[in-house]
């Protein structure tokens, strides 16, 4: 008697994909045509897909919003930041977004 499919061990997607695939929620969005073209151009310039560019941009925006909320909460509890503290905060924010910080030896050596 020949073995059947029922006799075979269960298959796993790991056999086909050596690394687990990232999970995504699929969404359908509507954009004005000129905005869609601008996003497409920006994505292409960065070597990203339309969806990847939108996801990256949304993640950055959420990170900035969280930082603004945290800063407002901190200032409410501790008073306004000094100019020096504010400058250090801007430098940290720029580094966290992968941007150069003028006069920063850490970002210049990276």
C-alpha positions in Angstrom: 0.0 0.0 0.0 1.3 3.5 -0.9 1.4 6.3 1.7 -1.3 8.9 1.4 -1.4 12.6 2.2 -3.2 11.7 5.4 -0.1 9.8 6.4 2.3 12.7 5.9 3.4 14.8 8.9 1.6 18.3 9.1 3.3 21.0 7.1 4.4 24.3 8.5 4.8 27.6 6.8 8.2 27.6 8.3 9.2 25.1 5.6 8.5 27.8 3.0 9.5 30.9 4.9 12.7 30.7 6.9 11.9 33.9 8.8 8.5 34.6 10.2 6.6 37.0 8.0 5.6 40.4 9.5 1.9 40.6 10.3 0.0 43.3 8.6 -3.6 44.6 8.8 -4.8 45.4 5.3 -6.7 48.7 4.9 -8.2 50.5 2.1 -7.8 54.3 2.1 -8.8 57.2 -0.1 -6.4 60.0 -0.9 -6.7 63.1 -3.1 -5.0 62.3 -6.4 -2.2 64.9 -5.9 -1.4 63.5 -2.4 -1.3 59.9 -3.7 1.1 61.0 -6.5 3.3 62.8 -3.9 3.3 59.8 -1.6 4.2 57.5 -4.5 7.1 59.7 -5.6 8.4 60.0 -2.0 8.1 56.2 -1.5 9.9 55.5 -4.8 12.7 58.0 -3.9 13.3 56.1 -0.6 13.1 52.7 -2.3 9.9 51.8 -0.4 6.5 50.6 -1.3 3.5 53.0 -1.0 2.3 51.1 2.0 5.7 50.9 3.7 6.2 54.7 3.2 2.8 55.4 4.8 3.5 53.0 7.7 6.9 54.5 8.3 5.5 58.1 8.2 2.6 57.2 10.5 5.0 55.6 13.0 7.1 58.7 13.0 4.1 60.9 13.5 2.9 58.8 16.4 6.3 58.9 18.0 6.4 62.7 17.7 2.9 63.0 19.1 3.8 60.8 22.1 6.9 62.9 22.7 4.8 66.1 22.7 2.3 64.7 25.1 5.1 63.5 27.5 6.8 66.9 27.3 3.6 68.7 28.1 2.9 66.4 31.0 6.5 66.8 32.3 6.3 70.6 32.1 3.0 70.7 33.8 4.5 68.8 36.8 8.0 70.4 36.8 7.7 73.8 35.1 9.0 75.0 31.7 12.2 73.6 30.3 15.2 75.8 30.2 16.7 76.7 26.8 19.5 74.2 27.4 17.0 71.4 28.2 14.9 72.3 25.2 18.0 72.2 22.9 19.0 68.8 24.3 15.5 67.6 23.8 15.5 68.7 20.1 18.8 66.9 19.6 17.5 63.7 21.2 14.4 63.9 19.0 16.4 64.4 15.8 18.7 61.4 16.7 15.7 59.2 17.5 14.3 60.0 14.0 17.7 59.2 12.4 18.4 62.8 11.5 21.7 64.7 11.9 22.1 67.0 14.8 24.2 70.1 13.9 27.4 70.2 16.0 26.8 66.7 17.4 29.9 64.5 17.2 27.8 61.4 17.9 25.7 61.8 14.7 28.7 62.8 12.6 30.7 59.8 13.6 27.9 57.3 13.0 
